[in-house]
Amino acid sequence: MPDDRTTISELRQRIQQFVDERDWRQFHRPKNLAMSIAIEAAELMEHFQWVDSAESHARAFDPVHREKIAEEIADVCCYVLSLANSMELDLSDAVLRKLEKNARKYPADEFRGRSDKAQ
C-alpha cells in the first residue's frame, strides 16, 4: 500500500479495524490519544537527540536508524489517525484548511528561504 495508492480513508479504516478487533475503542478517548501522540513523538525525537543537524540528516537515511525512525513515525501517524477516528474529524479537510491559513499567514513571496515566523 504505497503512499501514491493508499488513501487516508483506507488507513483510517485499517486503524479502526485493528482497534475494534482488540476492543480498544473504549480506551481511545481524545485525551488518551493526544497523550499517546506526544509520547510517540518524544520517542521519535530520541533518535535525533544530541546529534547536530548534519548527523540527524545522515541518520534519517542510514538503514540502521531508518527502520527504527520509520516505526516511530508510523506510531505517531497511527495515533493521529485514531484521534481523527475518535473525534469523527475529516483529517484531509483539517489539513487543507490549515494549509490555507498558513499560506495567508506566511506568504511565499515574503517567507521564501526564511525559517523565522512573522512577528
C-alpha positions as CSV (number, residue, x, y, z in Angstrom):
1,M,0.0,0.0,0.0
2,P,2.4,2.7,-1.1
3,D,1.6,6.4,-0.5
4,D,0.6,7.1,-4.0
5,R,-2.1,4.4,-4.0
6,T,-3.3,4.5,-0.4
7,T,-5.9,7.0,0.8
8,I,-6.2,8.5,4.2
9,S,-9.6,6.8,4.4
10,E,-8.1,3.4,3.8
11,L,-5.5,4.0,6.5
12,R,-8.2,5.2,8.9
13,Q,-10.3,2.1,8.2
14,R,-7.3,-0.2,8.8
15,I,-6.6,1.5,12.1
16,Q,-10.2,1.3,13.2
17,Q,-10.3,-2.4,12.2
18,F,-7.2,-3.0,14.3
19,V,-8.6,-1.1,17.3
20,D,-12.0,-2.8,17.0
21,E,-10.5,-6.4,16.8
22,R,-8.9,-5.7,20.2
23,D,-11.9,-3.9,21.7
24,W,-9.7,-0.8,22.3
25,R,-12.3,1.8,21.2
26,Q,-13.3,2.1,24.8
27,F,-9.8,3.5,25.6
28,H,-9.5,5.7,22.6
29,R,-10.6,8.9,24.0
30,P,-9.2,12.2,22.8
31,K,-7.1,12.8,25.9
32,N,-5.5,9.4,25.8
33,L,-4.8,9.6,22.1
34,A,-3.4,13.1,22.3
35,M,-1.1,11.9,25.1
36,S,-0.1,8.9,23.1
37,I,0.8,11.2,20.1
38,A,3.1,13.2,22.4
39,I,4.7,10.1,23.9
40,E,5.4,8.6,20.5
41,A,6.7,12.0,19.2
42,A,9.1,12.1,22.1
43,E,10.3,8.6,21.1
44,L,10.9,9.8,17.6
45,M,12.9,12.8,18.9
46,E,15.2,10.4,20.8
47,H,16.6,9.2,17.5
48,F,17.9,12.7,16.8
49,Q,18.8,13.8,20.4
50,W,22.3,15.0,21.0
51,V,23.4,15.0,17.3
52,D,23.9,18.0,15.1
53,S,21.9,18.9,12.0
54,A,24.2,17.1,9.6
55,E,24.2,13.9,11.7
56,S,20.4,14.0,12.1
57,H,20.1,14.1,8.3
58,A,22.6,11.2,7.9
59,R,20.6,9.1,10.4
60,A,17.4,9.7,8.5
61,F,19.0,7.8,5.6
62,D,21.1,5.3,7.4
63,P,19.5,1.9,7.2
64,V,20.5,1.1,10.8
65,H,18.5,4.0,12.1
66,R,15.9,4.5,9.3
67,E,13.7,1.5,10.1
68,K,13.5,2.4,13.8
69,I,12.7,6.0,12.9
70,A,10.1,4.8,10.4
71,E,8.4,2.8,13.2
72,E,8.2,5.8,15.4
73,I,6.8,7.9,12.6
74,A,4.2,5.2,12.0
75,D,3.3,5.1,15.7
76,V,2.7,8.9,15.6
77,C,0.6,8.6,12.4
78,C,-1.4,5.7,13.8
79,Y,-2.4,7.7,16.9
80,V,-3.2,10.8,14.8
81,L,-5.5,8.7,12.6
82,S,-7.0,7.1,15.7
83,L,-7.6,10.5,17.2
84,A,-9.3,11.6,13.9
85,N,-11.4,8.5,14.1
86,S,-12.3,9.1,17.7
87,M,-13.4,12.7,17.0
88,E,-15.0,11.8,13.7
89,L,-12.8,14.5,12.2
90,D,-12.2,14.9,8.5
91,L,-8.4,14.9,8.6
92,S,-8.0,15.9,4.9
93,D,-10.3,18.9,5.4
94,A,-8.5,19.9,8.6
95,V,-5.0,19.7,6.9
96,L,-6.2,21.7,3.8
97,R,-7.8,24.4,5.9
98,K,-4.6,24.7,8.0
99,L,-2.5,25.0,4.8
100,E,-4.8,27.7,3.5
101,K,-4.5,29.5,6.9
102,N,-0.7,29.2,6.9
103,A,-0.5,30.4,3.3
104,R,-2.2,33.6,4.3
105,K,-0.1,33.9,7.4
106,Y,3.2,33.1,5.7
107,P,3.0,34.4,2.0
108,A,5.6,32.6,-0.1
109,D,7.0,35.8,-1.6
110,E,7.6,37.1,1.9
111,F,8.9,34.0,3.6
112,R,10.7,32.0,0.9
113,G,14.0,30.8,2.3
114,R,13.3,32.1,5.8
115,S,12.8,30.0,8.9
116,D,11.7,32.8,11.2
117,K,8.0,33.5,11.8
118,A,6.1,36.7,11.3
119,Q,6.0,39.0,14.3
